[in-house]
Amino acid sequence: MANYKELERYGIIGNLETCALVADDGSIDWLCLPHIESPSVFASILDNQKGGRFAITPVGKYTSRQNYIRDTNVLSTFFDTEAGSAELTDFMPVHRGGDENHSERHAIYRRLRCNNGAAEFEVVFSPHFNYAREAGTLALAENGIDAAWPHNMWLFLQSQVPLSVDHHSASSRFSVKRGEQLWFVLQYGKKELQSNERCAEELKRTERFWSEWANKGTLNAALRDSRWRDLVVRSGLVLKLLAHEDGGAICAAPTTSLPESIGGGRNWDYRYNWIRDASFTVQALYHLGHHDEARKHLRWFVDICRRYPDPSKIQIMYGLHGQSDLSESELVHLDGYMGSRPVRIGNGAAKQRQLDIFGELLNAIYETERYGDEIPEGELEFITKIVDYVCEVWDTPDSGIWEVRGGPRHFVYSKLMCWVALDRGIKIVQRRQYRAPTEKWETVREQIKRAILEKGYNAEIGSFVQSFGSATLDATSLLIPLRGLLPPDDPRVSKTIDVTMKKLTTPSGLVYRYNGEDGLAGKEGAFLLCSFWLVNALSLSGRITDAEALFDKLTGYAGKTGLFSEEVDPNTGKQLGNFPQAFSHVGIINSVLYLSHSRGRLTTGPTPAGAMEQ
């Protein structure tokens, strides 16, 4: 496990098409080009020997710290050495259609500036293409390095220090003195030398783009004086990075195979658009006040779903360019993060049957109406097909939200979201006075509710459970009042919260997803989104002090850059799983909404009812 870095030590930069992870030692350890789901160029986070990296690191002893330039995705890493201090600034210019001044579509700019004294650095440029499966060719070029591999992919690294090439790596040692700054520019598919002035202009332009985006949201303005304001803004900026600008897809995370436990095999590829995750993200963007983006991304996955006349053919996830074939394979040549094998690309869960996605989809569409969007007439027909289909299949087993691989069951959360599909469908068509079999829908909605209350609640345990007739606890039970099936003061809701806190929650407030078998080997950490669900359930139930205390504990697990992965190891407090994770940052935004409404701190932006519907 030597030379691997804890996830808290990474920041993320991106250009709305791909992302890079930059460690606090100045190393870019993960980058896929040209898109998030493309093969990697640097992947040392998954194998520190073979993966490849682009590092600008002090020579000798040093300390470092990272932070973002306020309200942007421009990352600064500060180094203090015995001889001096320096700052490394990393960013990717954001391509916007019609921007004639934009120099290239995919580029990483790295500025090293000495602030005091002098400091010696080493640069290592070692691209290992196609998940380190194919060797590239590096060659000296005017002002830098050309790097190419056989499949018409090439990079150009512009460097203001001379580099030497040794096999598949280029490197150099150099010194910088106070007031001196050096630029390194990595371009994909293009070779255009950049002057220092041009680089500085790109930095200002990128800072301005992110700052303007972050500060146009209505929620940001409403929380201007809140101690949670920066958490909300950072979470919004992360979600924006994970949303694909050209098409409209939203990935769950920009990485693959970062493990749910160190050395374990629960390592999955999250670089895809889950309907569920994207629905949550769309609603979070609406809550933040970024309505145009939310509409665009909602339209993308609604249009994907409308491809299929038969709703049973709708997949739970798609590639970021609409691909339905996400066949899963293992990269056996890579050691995995801290020795956690296997490393996977693709995701076999794409073919699972998960009935909750229909409720997530209709809940997201319902939210758009709450923000004043008009649902097109053709979409009302699509909604009717979805609700009719849910009426047919709600009482059949599926694989559930957690994508367990132990066989289908009657998962309570799937039933809950089938109820939501009917409930939101009824409200949408009634509001639009659209002809639909609402009497039948209302009857089925009541049948589902009755089934959940009779078969999904275990009176002996005093809690809703994971599946009908089971004794397994599941954190999704916390969503029953949040989705509106029962009021928060219902005794069964209160008992479920108490049992969750007693049996699924660690002393530090971290919540596990469930406590039963799932057909997979190995262990996992506590799930951050579930922990934020507990905050919301406590807040909605009037236990505000407990909710705020828990929220403050949870936010303490973030790294210095305010980023959250999927899970946390309860024993070490270290982050686990793919990073950063959209679900976790959606959780932060929604928890701030619940807490702010409960304390009466939020008087503009989303209404309390809207926040409760996520």
Number of C-alpha atoms within 10 A of each C-alpha: 13 7 11 15 17 15 23 22 19 25 28 24 23 26 26 22 23 23 25 25 24 25 23 24 22 25 20 25 26 24 29 22 22 19 20 24 23 14 18 25 25 30 31 30 29 27 25 22 13 20 27 29 25 25 20 23 19 24 15 11 8 15 13 17 16 24 18 20 14 15 20 23 28 23 21 24 21 21 23 18 19 12 12 18 24 28 21 23 22 27 25 26 25 23 21 13 8 7 9 9 8 14 19 17 18 22 25 21 20 23 20 21 21 22 20 18 15 19 24 18 18 15 22 20 25 25 30 25 26 21 24 22 15 12 15 22 16 24 17 15 13 10 15 22 23 19 25 19 17 11 10 7 15 19 20 24 24 23 19 14 16 16 21 16 16 11 12 16 22 23 18 15 17 14 14 21 18 15 12 14 17 15 20 22 21 22 22 18 16 15 16 11 18 15 10 15 9 12 19 15 12 21 21 12 15 21 20 14 16 19 19 13 16 25 18 13 20 19 25 22 17 16 22 13 11 16 9 17 17 17 19 26 24 23 24 26 19 25 25 24 24 29 28 21 20 13 16 22 27 32 29 28 28 29 30 22 25 31 29 27 20 23 18 20 23 22 24 23 22 24 25 29 27 23 28 21 21 30 28 22 31 28 28 26 24 27 26 27 22 22 21 11 17 24 18 15 24 24 16 18 24 18 13 17 20 16 11 13 12 12 18 13 12 22 20 23 26 24 19 25 16 17 12 16 14 18 12 14 13 13 15 11 14 24 20 30 26 21 20 23 23 24 26 23 23 20 20 16 20 22 16 17 20 23 28 28 25 27 27 22 25 25 25 25 26 21 21 20 13 13 14 9 13 11 14 8 10 9 14 18 14 17 24 21 16 24 27 20 15 26 21 10 14 22 17 13 18 22 21 25 17 12 17 17 14 11 12 16 16 21 27 27 26 28 29 27 27 29 31 26 29 30 24 23 26 22 13 22 18 13 10 12 9 15 11 19 13 21 10 11 21 15 12 20 24 14 15 22 19 12 17 22 16 14 17 26 24 20 11 7 14 18 26 34 26 27 23 21 15 16 18 17 24 25 27 21 26 26 23 20 21 20 17 16 17 16 16 20 12 11 13 19 23 20 16 25 22 16 17 23 18 11 13 22 21 14 9 12 22 27 28 25 22 21 14 12 11 13 10 11 10 12 13 21 24 25 25 30 26 27 28 28 22 28 31 30 27 24 24 22 19 15 14 20 13 12 22 19 12 19 21 13 12 20 17 11 19 19 20 16 18 22 25 29 28 25 30 26 18 20 9 7 16 17 28 26 29 26 27 29 26 30 23 23 29 25 24 27 27 25 28 24 29 25 22 20 21 17 12 10 14 20 13 12 20 20 14 17 12 16 21 21 17 26
